[in-house]
Amino acid sequence: MVRFVCLQCNVEEDIPKVVVEYCDAMDDGDISVPPRFSCEKCGGEMIPKKYKGVHGIQYEY
């Protein structure tokens, strides 16, 4: 599991690592930007607290 935090309401959510890695691999955008999800509580942007991406980049909030 990868822990994500909402930048608006600070709610935290665990997302399965396989889901995060799939989205990371399929994203053809800027690899310096971590995978992001929408917060189910407020609709804000959620980013990983700590995650090593499929391209070898370490993201840490």
N, C-alpha and C positions, 0 to 999 in steps of 0.2 A: 504494500500500500504506500501511496505517496500522499503526504499531508499537504493540503492546499489551504490558503487563507484568503478571505475576501478582503479586497482593498477598501471597500466601503463600510461594511458592517462588522468586519473582523471575525466572522464566524469561520470555524475550521471544519474541514471535511476530508476524510480519507477516500482517495480514488484508487482503484486497483492499478498497480504498476503496469500491467499489460495494456490497459486502456490508455494510460498516459503515454507509454512508449509507442503505441499504434498511432495516436494523434500526432505525436512528435515526428514520427517517420513520414507520415502522410502530408504534413504541413510543408509547403514549398516556399514559405515566407522566410523572413530573416531568422537565421539559426541562433543569433545572439539574444533573441527574445524567447523566454521559456514558454512551454505549453500553457495555455490558459483555458479556463472553463467559466461558465456563467454561474453565479451564486443562485441557488434555488430559493434562498430566503429573500434577497433584495434585488437580484438581477445584476449585481455588480460583477466586476472582474475578479476571478480567483487565480492566484499564482502559487506555484509550489514553494513551500518553506525551504526545502532542500531536495534537489533532484539532479542526478547526473544524466544528461540527455543522451539520445542515441548517437549523437555526433561527437560525444566525449566532452561536452561543455558542462561544467558544474554551475548550477543555478542555486542561489541561496538568498532568501528574503530576510 
